[in-house]
Amino acid sequence: MLLVHAKGGPPLGHVLSRTAARAEVHLLALSALPPSVAGSAGRLCASVVKPADAHRSDLVSLIVSRAEAVGADAVLTFSEYAVVAVAEACEVLGLPGAGGASALARDKRLMRRTWQEHGLPQPEFRAVATEADLREAAAELPCPLLLKAAWSAGSTAHQIIRSPHEVPTAWRRSREVMAESAQLGFAELHVAEAEGDFVVERIVTGSVSDWFDEPGWGDYVSVEGVVADGTFHPVCLSGRMPTVEPFTERAGITPALLSRTPRTVSWRSPARPSTPSACATAARTPRSSSARTAACG
């Protein structure tokens, strides 16, 4: 197995110990190895390669070349920022992988558009690439709004916009954070200038009591699942901790200890009261990373 390591995802030590127990692992390190793992990587892996920056301009070719060199039967990554490159490399190699739709799970603009095309209920949104785009969106959509970097992970660069007057500050701050994140390696590795892509959407509000009988939780949950052959298979619910201002996720506890009483999620756009609400039980409500699923009147 070729394991492609980059920043993001679960701790590398956690991943290595488990993958090495099941397969011969060859590590392709696109990011520096954590000090806690640097010593054990040589023992757990059949090989460890750290390519020079000059060899990363064509990331897919780099992964394909290394996989062919070690005779890999599988290529795997746990980093959000390498998912698309690994998926494309697997297609070139003829190996199982996330496939051509992997970008739909990473680019929030494509994700929202796909859900929209299939009639799934979701907050109103706009793709934005400039401050002028954001100003136009803020004039069309009722506040509060949430500005997200389209390719970010872990709530990076999220900004709440409570009025159109806050657009310049929110745009500047999000761009600054994404530029800094890219320098630190916390950015999409395969899409050029991905740090400049954003989406702004309405915030779906809710309360802790919509989900939990006890205080201390966040006002939303995550539905964890697997998509296989185009079908979503729900696995469990994760309870979330309250977010940190302005809109940063802290942690999740899996599985969530929800009440046995069935919960119903209702989402209705206040701006369009004639639009029928779309309801589903909590256990059937898919949720994307950083998007809230909460009851909204």
Disulfide bonds with the S-S distance in Angstrom:
none
